[in-house]
Amino acid sequence: MPLRLGCVLAGLYAAQGLVVGFICSTFPTVLRQEGVSLWLVGLSSLAMLPWALNVFWAPLVDRFALWNRPHRKSWIVPLQLTLPPLFVLLGFQLGAGHVYIALVLLMLAGFAASTSDVAAHGLAVDRLKPSERGTGNALQVGGYWVGSLVSSGIILILVPTLGVEGAVGLFALIVGLTVVPVFFFPEKGRVAPPSRVTPGVMVFLRRPDALAIIALIFLFHLGRSASMTMESPFLVDMGLRSESIGLLRGVFGVCAGFGGSLLGALLLHRMDRYRALIAVMILQALSTLVWWGVAAAGVHDFWILAAAFVFQYLVTSMAIVVILSLMMDRCCSAQAATDFTVQYCIGNLVQMLGGAVSGFSAETLGYSTHFGLCFVLCLVGVAAAPSLYRRIQRHPVPGPLFPAASPLASGGTP
């Protein structure tokens, strides 16, 4: 894979990790430290809504360029350049105690970042050859972990020293630097992809392989996400202090996640897609089994818990590299950003569902039974994956010029 392209992908997904980490960790932490009520702190999660909804405007990103420049860059560059001034303004508003204005600015930043992500997905699918997707997705996942570590860790550490305005200003500068590789990247191709298809979500959903893809993504994410959501509450109820949990997740977990992205690329170089998929799904099941063992035995030893986190984040990162590569493989070049975003949003929704039901499960059944059920869900995914994978591979990915009136586009059998 060309070095320039690798730098672009790493930078774009580092920007995504920076923004998501700021929304999910830094912003609510600063609000609470300023004495803001919990209900208002909770409202900050609305800034994540564009990542769940951007599938609805992804076809516009596929269909149009913002100006007469290379298609993907025409979206990425201006949207990324709006982020630093938005965050600078946000920092000043936070420092002045104008929480509602800061929240509006955060939601605008979320919209810009999530839309830029759609174009970034399209750029990755456009430019990565199938043999390069393991490495490309490892750079994406690794970049995301680095960005998340900076925004949810380093920036928070600097708030007492630099103040809210200074720390958020430094954050804005770092976000701005991530666009530099994209700005100088020579994207090739037309302003818009040649096609007789009008990009749209339904074009993907009417494909004969769509249901099997959705089922595979659902089973891939459900058990793991339900397990991971309840791990921190489990540790809190065990009596661990917040700084210990932060060290386990924010240091051991993130570092393991970065290493797992590299192992995911290595796995895809050594195995075909099918064997890599089954391998990481089995490993995901084992990682939930570890947490069942921890809960059932009532383990309190810090280093055993650290090992459990390292194993899980290592496996999770490997698995994400594999599933992202499979998702790219199933994208039509006529609407690459739309196809990838549909699959990506399905994954996000499944993880939200897993997180939502996990609280009820753990509360009703207890932690050890909950983690045991998560293990069973992972095993169901492992059992169903071979059949689903064969069904998916039975149908070729549509080419860039398939007509909208073809049987494939209208939901028939090719």
Phi and psi in degrees as a GROMACS rama.xvg file:
@    title "Ramachandran Plot"
@    xaxis  label "Phi"
@    yaxis  label "Psi"
@TYPE xy
-58.6037  140.72  PRO-2
-60.3013  -40.4025  LEU-3
-59.9743  -44.6366  ARG-4
-63.9371  -40.5798  LEU-5
-60.5213  -41.9832  GLY-6
-64.2633  -39.7294  CYS-7
-62.3943  -48.8714  VAL-8
-65.1259  -42.9288  LEU-9
-61.6301  -41.7881  ALA-10
-66.2787  -42.6053  GLY-11
-64.4338  -41.3894  LEU-12
-81.6575  -22.398  TYR-13
-64.5252  -39.5228  ALA-14
-61.828  -40.9451  ALA-15
-62.4305  -45.7162  GLN-16
-62.5231  -37.4396  GLY-17
-60.8556  -49.8764  LEU-18
-69.1648  -45.6577  VAL-19
-64.2631  -41.3737  VAL-20
-62.6135  -37.7958  GLY-21
-65.3712  -44.3186  PHE-22
-66.3745  -44.0586  ILE-23
-84.8431  -23.6173  CYS-24
-125.288  -57.5887  SER-25
-65.4924  -51.5933  THR-26
-60.5914  -51.8089  PHE-27
-63.7625  -32.7823  PRO-28
-65.157  -45.4309  THR-29
-63.2851  -41.6488  VAL-30
-58.1761  -46.7309  LEU-31
-66.8979  -37.1977  ARG-32
-64.7284  -25.6958  GLN-33
-86.0212  2.78989  GLU-34
84.9504  15.9544  GLY-35
-70.7246  144.151  VAL-36
-63.3888  152.778  SER-37
-63.5242  -35.0883  LEU-38
-65.3463  -34.634  TRP-39
-74.9817  -35.648  LEU-40
-59.2956  -42.2903  VAL-41
-63.1898  -31.0408  GLY-42
-63.0706  -23.0962  LEU-43
-62.5377  -21.6371  SER-44
-66.4579  -16.4911  SER-45
-61.7961  -22.6271  LEU-46
-66.0612  -15.607  ALA-47
-84.5416  -8.85743  MET-48
-56.9959  -38.9437  LEU-49
-57.6151  -28.7336  PRO-50
-71.4722  -22.5402  TRP-51
-87.8349  -20.5925  ALA-52
-109.388  -9.97121  LEU-53
-66.2201  -9.35305  ASN-54
-61.8098  -25.9965  VAL-55
-77.097  -25.0686  PHE-56
-110.638  4.44433  TRP-57
-58.864  -38.7553  ALA-58
-59.1814  -31.5402  PRO-59
-65.5178  -37.5454  LEU-60
-66.1152  -35.7471  VAL-61
-72.1111  -36.029  ASP-62
-85.1474  -35.9729  ARG-63
-121.687  152.127  PHE-64
-104.223  147.313  ALA-65
-72.0829  -28.854  LEU-66
-153.523  177.771  TRP-67
-76.9673  67.3943  ASN-68
-136.621  172.332  ARG-69
-48.6394  138.458  PRO-70
-54.4401  -56.497  HIS-71
-69.3599  -40.5692  ARG-72
-63.8952  -29.7515  LYS-73
-64.0978  -22.2812  SER-74
-94.1653  -46.6327  TRP-75
-64.0551  -49.6307  ILE-76
-61.6769  -54.3084  VAL-77
-64.5696  -36.6195  PRO-78
-67.13  -41.7768  LEU-79
-66.3385  -33.3386  GLN-80
-73.07  -18.717  LEU-81
-76.3515  -19.9383  THR-82
-67.9164  -47.8112  LEU-83
-57.2627  -48.9856  PRO-84
-63.6751  -34.3315  PRO-85
-62.3251  -42.2404  LEU-86
-73.6831  -33.0772  PHE-87
-61.8312  -48.2647  VAL-88
-60.2705  -40.8645  LEU-89
-60.7782  -42.5952  LEU-90
-60.7663  -42.7532  GLY-91
-65.3503  -39.5903  PHE-92
-67.6126  -38.5486  GLN-93
-63.1878  -45.6509  LEU-94
-61.8163  -31.4872  GLY-95
-86.8428  -2.38792  ALA-96
82.4646  12.9626  GLY-97
-88.6614  77.3395  HIS-98
-66.7564  -41.7614  VAL-99
-65.7981  -40.0506  TYR-100
-64.2873  -42.1803  ILE-101
-60.8427  -38.4226  ALA-102
-66.3425  -39.8065  LEU-103
-63.2864  -43.7181  VAL-104
-62.5595  -38.3183  LEU-105
-64.6188  -39.4862  LEU-106
-67.485  -37.2827  MET-107
-63.2368  -41.5192  LEU-108
-64.0273  -38.6243  ALA-109
-63.3625  -40.2367  GLY-110
-63.6982  -45.684  PHE-111
-64.1831  -44.438  ALA-112
-67.1155  -41.5085  ALA-113
-68.3796  -35.0318  SER-114
-71.2113  -38.5338  THR-115
-61.1874  -36.5568  SER-116
-61.2254  -38.2109  ASP-117
-59.0303  -48.1236  VAL-118
-65.0805  -35.7803  ALA-119
-64.6466  -40.3853  ALA-120
-58.3866  -45.0696  HIS-121
-62.2348  -42.1155  GLY-122
-61.5441  -42.9296  LEU-123
-63.1145  -45.3731  ALA-124
-66.2074  -39.0905  VAL-125
-61.9579  -43.1286  ASP-126
-98.7598  -20.9912  ARG-127
-87.972  124.548  LEU-128
-71.9507  156.385  LYS-129
-51.9047  -37.9798  PRO-130
-72.2581  -16.4174  SER-131
-96.8183  -6.58204  GLU-132
-70.7964  -29.3705  ARG-133
-62.9051  -49.5789  GLY-134
-65.3757  -42.6314  THR-135
-61.4237  -43.6373  GLY-136
-72.7636  -28.7031  ASN-137
-63.8729  -41.505  ALA-138
-64.8059  -38.6723  LEU-139
-63.8573  -50.0702  GLN-140
-66.3028  -42.2634  VAL-141
-62.7859  -41.5992  GLY-142
-62.1876  -39.8631  GLY-143
-62.1716  -44.5917  TYR-144
-62.388  -41.657  TRP-145
-63.1275  -45.9473  VAL-146
-61.2204  -40.9062  GLY-147
-64.862  -39.3605  SER-148
-63.7668  -41.2175  LEU-149
-65.6831  -48.5989  VAL-150
-74.9666  -40.4918  SER-151
-93.0206  -4.66166  SER-152
-121.978  -69.2276  GLY-153
-63.6547  -45.0446  ILE-154
-61.9466  -41.992  ILE-155
-63.0945  -38.1057  LEU-156
-63.336  -32.3669  ILE-157
-85.0838  -12.1519  LEU-158
-57.1716  -46.2762  VAL-159
-62.1424  -30.6386  PRO-160
-83.1988  -46.1535  THR-161
-94.533  -13.4535  LEU-162
80.0798  166.255  GLY-163
-61.7215  -47.1913  VAL-164
-62.0919  -44.1433  GLU-165
-66.8253  -43.7223  GLY-166
-65.7748  -43.8379  ALA-167
-69.562  -33.4954  VAL-168
-62.7584  -42.9238  GLY-169
-62.6283  -41.0706  LEU-170
-58.348  -43.8349  PHE-171
-61.4948  -39.5494  ALA-172
-63.0132  -43.9332  LEU-173
-63.3439  -42.8979  ILE-174
-59.9078  -41.9432  VAL-175
-62.3327  -34.7802  GLY-176
-67.0426  -24.5639  LEU-177
-68.4462  -17.8282  THR-178
-85.3426  -13.1996  VAL-179
-58.4665  -48.8441  VAL-180
-59.4903  -34.65  PRO-181
-68.6762  -40.4625  VAL-182
-58.3392  -36.7035  PHE-183
-99.7843  6.87519  PHE-184
-80.8975  125.749  PHE-185
-83.0589  78.6775  PRO-186
-64.1492  131.103  GLU-187
-101.143  159.032  LYS-188
113.396  179.629  GLY-189
-75.8891  167.278  ARG-190
-61.8586  -36.2374  VAL-191
-137.123  149.71  ALA-192
-68.0131  138.609  PRO-193
-68.915  126.446  PRO-194
-165.447  152.965  SER-195
-99.8951  11.7503  ARG-196
-105.682  134.458  VAL-197
-86.0726  113.024  THR-198
-55.8456  139.294  PRO-199
-169.036  156.439  GLY-200
-62.2233  -39.5881  VAL-201
-67.7845  -26.0757  MET-202
-61.139  -40.1213  VAL-203
-71.2291  -46.6624  PHE-204
-66.8759  -22.6144  LEU-205
-85.7511  -4.45441  ARG-206
-67.1134  146.792  ARG-207
-68.0212  -17.4148  PRO-208
-94.5214  -2.64491  ASP-209
-62.6729  -45.2511  ALA-210
-63.0961  -40.6544  LEU-211
-67.6749  -37.5522  ALA-212
-62.9181  -46.0762  ILE-213
-62.2547  -42.8587  ILE-214
-63.6076  -41.4011  ALA-215
-64.2918  -44.9234  LEU-216
-61.9345  -42.0523  ILE-217
-58.6737  -51.46  PHE-218
-71.7023  -26.9452  LEU-219
-65.4162  -40.7606  PHE-220
-96.2296  -26.9559  HIS-221
-61.8582  -54.8957  LEU-222
-62.858  -44.6187  GLY-223
-63.9926  -44.9115  ARG-224
-65.5801  -37.7083  SER-225
-65.5701  -33.1085  ALA-226
-72.2856  -48.2818  SER-227
-65.8011  -32.3302  MET-228
-63.6283  -33.0701  THR-229
-94.3995  0.909302  MET-230
-70.4041  -45.51  GLU-231
-65.4321  -46.2946  SER-232
-57.2641  -37.3532  PRO-233
-60.4746  -44.4505  PHE-234
-67.6209  -37.122  LEU-235
-61.0765  -46.0437  VAL-236
-68.4763  -20.2729  ASP-237
-78.794  -13.218  MET-238
102.687  8.33686  GLY-239
-71.3354  142.443  LEU-240
-75.8177  156.987  ARG-241
-62.1306  -35.2703  SER-242
-68.0853  -31.9537  GLU-243
-68.647  -41.849  SER-244
-64.9331  -40.7062  ILE-245
-60.9319  -39.313  GLY-246
-65.9492  -41.9094  LEU-247
-64.1555  -47.7033  LEU-248
-82.5801  -46.5954  ARG-249
-80.4902  -23.8463  GLY-250
-108.947  -64.7192  VAL-251
-60.9074  -44.9113  PHE-252
-65.0462  -48.3883  GLY-253
-65.928  -42.0559  VAL-254
-63.3383  -40.6505  CYS-255
-64.9678  -37.8543  ALA-256
-61.9883  -40.5325  GLY-257
-63.6668  -43.9296  PHE-258
-64.6179  -36.5625  GLY-259
-64.2904  -31.0654  GLY-260
-64.4398  -37.3267  SER-261
-69.9475  -39.5647  LEU-262
-66.5412  -33.0776  LEU-263
-62.503  -41.6273  GLY-264
-64.0847  -42.466  ALA-265
-62.4374  -40.8399  LEU-266
-60.3894  -43.6125  LEU-267
-70.4304  -22.7643  LEU-268
-77.9477  -28.0013  HIS-269
-93.0901  -23.4312  ARG-270
-126.117  157.761  MET-271
-75.4441  170.166  ASP-272
-57.5733  -42.549  ARG-273
-63.7039  -51.0083  TYR-274
-65.3093  -36.5516  ARG-275
-63.5664  -41.5163  ALA-276
-60.7908  -49.7526  LEU-277
-63.3739  -39.21  ILE-278
-61.5733  -47.9504  ALA-279
-71.7491  -29.5842  VAL-280
-69.9532  -36.6646  MET-281
-64.8991  -42.9084  ILE-282
-63.6471  -37.8433  LEU-283
-61.1771  -41.3441  GLN-284
-62.0135  -42.0689  ALA-285
-64.8656  -36.0267  LEU-286
-66.2705  -35.3383  SER-287
-72.1161  -32.6905  THR-288
-64.0066  -36.4481  LEU-289
-58.9263  -44.2387  VAL-290
-69.4141  -31.055  TRP-291
-62.1307  -43.3289  TRP-292
-63.7187  -41.411  GLY-293
-61.3913  -45.0915  VAL-294
-69.9901  -42.8693  ALA-295
-65.5593  -36.3574  ALA-296
-88.3144  -9.0207  ALA-297
64.2828  40.4882  GLY-298
-66.237  130.583  VAL-299
-116.677  -9.73907  HIS-300
-63.2537  126.07  ASP-301
-60.0757  -41.6422  PHE-302
-74.5685  -30.0537  TRP-303
-67.0672  -42.3449  ILE-304
-62.6739  -39.5846  LEU-305
-61.2772  -42.088  ALA-306
-62.9982  -38.4134  ALA-307
-63.3662  -41.9666  ALA-308
-66.485  -44.1322  PHE-309
-59.6325  -47.0759  VAL-310
-61.8262  -44.5046  PHE-311
-66.7494  -45.8744  GLN-312
-68.4981  -34.3833  TYR-313
-60.6921  -48.8826  LEU-314
-66.2223  -43.8117  VAL-315
-59.5572  -44.0024  THR-316
-66.0181  -42.1148  SER-317
-58.2002  -45.3453  MET-318
-64.3179  -38.6372  ALA-319
-65.6375  -39.7103  ILE-320
-58.8687  -43.5389  VAL-321
-66.8298  -48.113  VAL-322
-68.5516  -34.4722  ILE-323
-64.3166  -38.0878  LEU-324
-65.5838  -41.6041  SER-325
-63.03  -39.9114  LEU-326
-63.948  -41.3604  MET-327
-61.8091  -38.5619  MET-328
-60.0134  -27.1387  ASP-329
-98.8974  17.3903  ARG-330
-96.3628  131.346  CYS-331
-79.6425  136.006  CYS-332
-67.0349  -17.6229  SER-333
-70.2016  -24.1367  ALA-334
-150.534  57.0226  GLN-335
-60.4018  -45.4337  ALA-336
-64.4228  -39.9172  ALA-337
-65.5798  -49.4909  THR-338
-59.7921  -44.364  ASP-339
-68.2635  -41.0529  PHE-340
-65.9875  -37.6072  THR-341
-58.2349  -49.3384  VAL-342
-65.082  -39.2262  GLN-343
-64.5727  -43.44  TYR-344
-66.5671  -36.4482  CYS-345
-60.8097  -44.199  ILE-346
-59.8895  -43.8227  GLY-347
-62.5664  -42.2765  ASN-348
-65.7375  -38.2237  LEU-349
-64.3506  -41.8212  VAL-350
-65.5654  -37.1337  GLN-351
-64.1023  -41.4191  MET-352
-63.1016  -45.7055  LEU-353
-59.4736  -42.0592  GLY-354
-66.295  -37.9033  GLY-355
-66.9706  -42.5853  ALA-356
-81.9013  -16.4537  VAL-357
-65.9766  -37.3261  SER-358
-62.1038  -44.4083  GLY-359
-62.6648  -42.5644  PHE-360
-64.1251  -48.4421  SER-361
-66.5896  -37.8441  ALA-362
-65.7428  -40.3645  GLU-363
-81.9058  -41.3779  THR-364
-103.866  -15.5364  LEU-365
93.5756  157.551  GLY-366
-64.4555  -44.9235  TYR-367
-64.4034  -42.0368  SER-368
-65.8824  -38.654  THR-369
-60.0828  -50.1963  HIS-370
-63.6468  -33.5174  PHE-371
-63.7964  -40.8367  GLY-372
-64.8191  -37.6259  LEU-373
-61.5535  -39.174  CYS-374
-61.735  -42.9113  PHE-375
-62.7688  -42.6136  VAL-376
-60.5761  -40.1486  LEU-377
-63.9383  -39.8195  CYS-378
-65.0038  -37.123  LEU-379
-60.1389  -42.1739  VAL-380
-61.5688  -43.5304  GLY-381
-60.8379  -42.3284  VAL-382
-67.5721  -36.6905  ALA-383
-84.4868  -21.2309  ALA-384
-58.8247  -43.5295  ALA-385
-58.4413  -45.3831  PRO-386
-65.0456  -44.7684  SER-387
-63.7731  -41.1188  LEU-388
-62.564  -42.3075  TYR-389
-63.5881  -40.438  ARG-390
-63.3049  -39.6441  ARG-391
-65.3762  -45.9385  ILE-392
-72.0426  -14.7328  GLN-393
-66.6969  -21.805  ARG-394
-113.049  122.799  HIS-395
-67.7942  151.51  PRO-396
-70.829  132.915  VAL-397
-58.1546  144.265  PRO-398
-77.8002  174.164  GLY-399
-68.7457  -18.537  PRO-400
-113.594  18.0027  LEU-401
-67.2559  132.812  PHE-402
-73.3107  148.428  PRO-403
-62.508  -24.5716  ALA-404
-89.9969  4.3383  ALA-405
-71.1751  161.169  SER-406
-54.9664  -36.6365  PRO-407
-63.6737  -46.7616  LEU-408
-71.0346  -23.3336  ALA-409
-97.3678  2.23116  SER-410
99.7639  2.95445  GLY-411
-86.0034  -172.412  GLY-412
-93.8068  129.561  THR-413
